[in-house]
Amino acid sequence: MAYQFDFAPVLAQADLLLKGALFTLQLTVVGTVLGLAIGVLGAVVRAWRLQPFSAVFGAYVELIRNTPFLVQLFFIFFGLPALGVRLSEWEAAVLAMVINLGAYSTEIIRAGIMAIPKGQLEAAAALAMSRFEAFRHVILRPALAKVWPALSSQIVIVMLGSAVCSQIATEELSFAANFIQSRNFRAFETYLLTTVLYLLMAIGVRQLLAWLGQRWLMGRR
């Protein structure tokens, strides 16, 4: 018997999907801002080999890059309470995303910093630029411009990876999809619309990041 498509039960609860999508975007924004901050700090420490912090960041990067995101999330949400640290679903999801993006962005940004010719720093010193000015304009901004496409891709990957946060009842998009499907049993229709929403969010975030890169890093309007 041919399958009878019926999107009406799913569309009737479209507000839950949109709410979940918005929640996912909120997680992504917070995770991106804090994760990139950690990435910049870690990249500078590792590129300039500032001990003992370089070794600490090196261990952190290796730990996060070589363990599954889901295990990291479970450790934060289920493991930390054993040490007396209890986090809400939102806090655990954000912390997991920040830690994960921070590790990957550390290595991406470090590659950009290492690609900056040393002669540019000498030129900055000859122009009597302060250390902060030299770091901001001669090192950080050009480094970010070089690796921005890779950073943008990693941010999108982390956003899509946030789907596993439904495993701790974080009310993001995949949690909303699971809830709707469990009520109407229209799995194909529910997850098809969810897939479309994730696709639209990924394309939108990528385009937004590309625009921000052109505007703030490349100096184009």
Backbone torsions as a table, in degrees:
resi	resn	phi	psi	omega
1	MET	NA	131.3	-177.3
2	ALA	-67.6	143.7	180.0
3	TYR	-71.8	133.9	-179.6
4	GLN	-98.7	109.6	180.0
5	PHE	-71.3	137.8	179.1
6	ASP	-149.0	99.2	-178.7
7	PHE	-88.3	-9.1	-175.6
8	ALA	-57.7	-46.5	179.9
9	PRO	-62.0	-30.5	179.2
10	VAL	-76.9	-45.9	-179.5
11	LEU	-64.3	-26.0	177.4
12	ALA	-64.9	-22.3	178.6
13	GLN	-117.1	30.7	-180.0
14	ALA	-61.5	-27.2	179.3
15	ASP	-62.3	-32.3	177.8
16	LEU	-69.2	-39.6	177.2
17	LEU	-64.4	-43.2	179.8
18	LEU	-66.4	-38.2	176.6
19	LYS	-64.1	-41.1	176.9
20	GLY	-64.7	-39.9	178.2
21	ALA	-63.3	-41.8	178.0
22	LEU	-63.7	-39.6	178.2
23	PHE	-62.8	-41.5	178.0
24	THR	-62.0	-41.9	178.8
25	LEU	-66.0	-37.2	177.1
26	GLN	-63.7	-44.2	175.8
27	LEU	-58.1	-41.4	-177.6
28	THR	-66.0	-42.7	-179.3
29	VAL	-62.7	-50.3	-179.0
30	VAL	-64.7	-44.9	179.7
31	GLY	-62.5	-36.8	-179.5
32	THR	-68.8	-47.7	-177.9
33	VAL	-61.1	-49.8	-177.8
34	LEU	-73.5	-37.4	179.6
35	GLY	-64.9	-41.0	178.0
36	LEU	-68.5	-33.6	176.5
37	ALA	-61.7	-44.4	176.5
38	ILE	-64.4	-40.1	-179.4
39	GLY	-61.4	-42.5	178.4
40	VAL	-63.8	-46.4	179.4
41	LEU	-60.7	-48.7	-179.4
42	GLY	-63.6	-37.8	-179.7
43	ALA	-64.3	-43.8	179.5
44	VAL	-64.0	-45.4	-178.7
45	VAL	-62.0	-43.3	-177.9
46	ARG	-75.4	-38.0	-179.1
47	ALA	-66.9	-37.1	-178.8
48	TRP	-95.8	1.5	175.9
49	ARG	52.2	53.2	179.5
50	LEU	-84.0	99.3	-178.4
51	GLN	-83.1	149.1	3.0
52	PRO	-87.7	3.4	-174.5
53	PHE	-66.6	-30.5	179.2
54	SER	-62.3	-41.5	179.0
55	ALA	-66.5	-38.7	179.4
56	VAL	-64.1	-47.4	179.1
57	PHE	-66.2	-34.4	178.0
58	GLY	-62.3	-43.8	178.2
59	ALA	-65.4	-40.7	178.9
60	TYR	-61.4	-45.7	-179.3
61	VAL	-63.0	-45.2	-179.4
62	GLU	-64.7	-39.4	179.9
63	LEU	-63.4	-48.2	-175.9
64	ILE	-72.4	-40.0	-177.0
65	ARG	-72.8	-15.2	-177.0
66	ASN	-115.9	19.8	174.1
67	THR	-133.7	149.7	-178.3
68	PRO	-68.1	145.6	178.5
69	PHE	-60.1	-37.7	-179.3
70	LEU	-62.9	-40.7	178.5
71	VAL	-65.7	-40.0	176.9
72	GLN	-60.9	-43.2	179.4
73	LEU	-63.0	-45.3	179.8
74	PHE	-64.1	-38.3	178.9
75	PHE	-62.7	-42.6	-179.5
76	ILE	-66.9	-45.5	-173.4
77	PHE	-82.3	-40.5	-176.8
78	PHE	-100.8	-29.3	-176.0
79	GLY	-83.9	-44.1	-176.8
80	LEU	-61.0	-32.4	177.2
81	PRO	-56.3	-25.6	176.7
82	ALA	-64.2	-23.7	177.7
83	LEU	-97.9	6.8	179.0
84	GLY	89.3	8.1	180.0
85	VAL	-102.9	105.7	-178.3
86	ARG	-110.1	126.5	-178.7
87	LEU	-121.0	148.5	174.2
88	SER	-72.3	170.2	178.7
89	GLU	-58.7	-43.5	179.1
90	TRP	-61.8	-48.2	-177.8
91	GLU	-63.5	-41.3	-180.0
92	ALA	-66.1	-41.8	179.8
93	ALA	-64.0	-45.5	179.4
94	VAL	-62.7	-46.0	-179.0
95	LEU	-61.3	-42.2	179.2
96	ALA	-63.0	-42.3	-180.0
97	MET	-67.9	-39.9	179.5
98	VAL	-63.8	-47.5	-179.0
99	ILE	-63.0	-41.9	-178.6
100	ASN	-66.8	-50.7	179.9
101	LEU	-65.5	-36.5	179.4
102	GLY	-58.6	-40.9	-178.8
103	ALA	-68.0	-47.2	-178.7
104	TYR	-68.4	-40.6	-179.0
105	SER	-70.3	-26.1	175.4
106	THR	-57.3	-48.2	-178.2
107	GLU	-72.4	-35.6	179.4
108	ILE	-65.7	-47.6	-178.8
109	ILE	-69.2	-36.0	177.9
110	ARG	-59.9	-39.1	177.9
111	ALA	-62.0	-37.8	177.8
112	GLY	-67.0	-41.2	179.1
113	ILE	-64.3	-42.5	-178.6
114	MET	-66.2	-20.7	-179.6
115	ALA	-83.9	-7.0	179.1
116	ILE	-77.7	122.3	179.7
117	PRO	-61.4	139.0	179.8
118	LYS	-63.6	-25.2	-179.7
119	GLY	-62.6	-25.6	178.9
120	GLN	-69.4	-34.8	175.8
121	LEU	-66.8	-39.0	177.5
122	GLU	-64.7	-37.6	177.8
123	ALA	-66.9	-38.2	177.7
124	ALA	-63.5	-41.7	178.2
125	ALA	-64.6	-37.0	179.5
126	ALA	-67.2	-26.6	178.3
127	LEU	-88.5	8.1	177.9
128	ALA	61.9	32.4	175.9
129	MET	-76.8	143.6	176.8
130	SER	-69.9	166.8	179.7
131	ARG	-61.9	-39.4	-179.7
132	PHE	-66.2	-43.0	179.0
133	GLU	-63.7	-41.9	179.4
134	ALA	-64.7	-41.4	179.6
135	PHE	-64.7	-44.0	-175.9
136	ARG	-69.4	-47.1	-171.3
137	HIS	-94.4	-30.9	-173.6
138	VAL	-98.5	-28.2	-177.0
139	ILE	-108.4	-63.0	-170.1
140	LEU	-65.6	-51.2	-175.6
141	ARG	-62.7	-48.9	176.8
142	PRO	-62.4	-35.9	179.4
143	ALA	-64.3	-44.8	178.7
144	LEU	-64.8	-37.3	179.0
145	ALA	-62.4	-36.9	-179.1
146	LYS	-68.3	-36.6	-172.1
147	VAL	-108.4	7.3	-175.4
148	TRP	-57.0	-42.5	177.4
149	PRO	-58.8	-41.4	178.5
150	ALA	-66.8	-40.7	177.3
151	LEU	-63.3	-41.9	179.6
152	SER	-60.8	-43.1	179.0
153	SER	-63.4	-39.4	-179.6
154	GLN	-67.8	-36.5	177.1
155	ILE	-63.4	-42.4	178.0
156	VAL	-64.5	-40.3	178.5
157	ILE	-61.6	-42.9	178.9
158	VAL	-65.7	-39.1	177.6
159	MET	-60.5	-46.3	179.6
160	LEU	-66.9	-34.8	178.4
161	GLY	-67.5	-18.0	179.6
162	SER	-64.4	-10.4	178.2
163	ALA	-58.5	-29.8	-179.1
164	VAL	-71.8	-12.9	179.0
165	CYS	-65.7	-14.9	175.2
166	SER	-63.8	-19.8	-179.5
167	GLN	-68.3	-17.7	175.5
168	ILE	-113.5	22.3	175.5
169	ALA	67.9	27.1	171.0
170	THR	-73.3	128.3	-169.3
171	GLU	-82.8	54.0	177.3
172	GLU	-91.0	-166.2	-169.2
173	LEU	-62.6	-47.1	-178.0
174	SER	-66.1	-31.8	175.5
175	PHE	-64.0	-43.7	178.3
176	ALA	-62.8	-41.0	179.4
177	ALA	-63.6	-43.8	178.6
178	ASN	-62.0	-40.0	179.9
179	PHE	-64.1	-46.4	-179.0
180	ILE	-63.8	-45.0	-179.1
181	GLN	-63.6	-34.3	179.9
182	SER	-70.8	-16.7	-179.4
183	ARG	-96.5	-37.6	-175.9
184	ASN	-108.0	-10.4	177.8
185	PHE	60.1	23.2	175.4
186	ARG	-100.9	72.8	-173.7
187	ALA	-63.6	-45.0	-177.4
188	PHE	-60.3	-50.8	-177.8
189	GLU	-64.8	-41.8	-177.9
190	THR	-63.4	-49.0	-175.9
191	TYR	-78.5	-21.1	172.4
192	LEU	-66.8	-46.6	178.0
193	LEU	-65.8	-36.0	177.6
194	THR	-64.8	-41.3	177.2
195	THR	-60.9	-42.7	178.6
196	VAL	-62.4	-41.7	179.4
197	LEU	-64.2	-43.2	177.2
198	TYR	-62.3	-41.1	178.5
199	LEU	-61.7	-45.8	179.5
200	LEU	-64.0	-40.7	178.7
201	MET	-65.5	-42.0	-179.7
202	ALA	-62.9	-45.4	178.9
203	ILE	-64.4	-43.2	-179.7
204	GLY	-63.3	-45.1	179.4
205	VAL	-64.7	-41.9	179.1
206	ARG	-62.2	-42.9	179.1
207	GLN	-65.9	-40.5	178.2
208	LEU	-63.0	-44.2	179.1
209	LEU	-65.2	-37.4	177.2
210	ALA	-63.7	-41.3	178.7
211	TRP	-64.8	-43.4	178.8
212	LEU	-63.0	-40.1	178.3
213	GLY	-63.1	-44.0	178.5
214	GLN	-63.5	-39.2	-174.4
215	ARG	-77.7	-46.0	-171.1
216	TRP	-100.0	-22.3	-177.9
217	LEU	-105.3	-40.2	-180.0
218	MET	-91.3	-11.0	178.5
219	GLY	73.0	21.4	180.0
220	ARG	-101.0	153.4	-179.8
221	ARG	-111.9	NA	NA
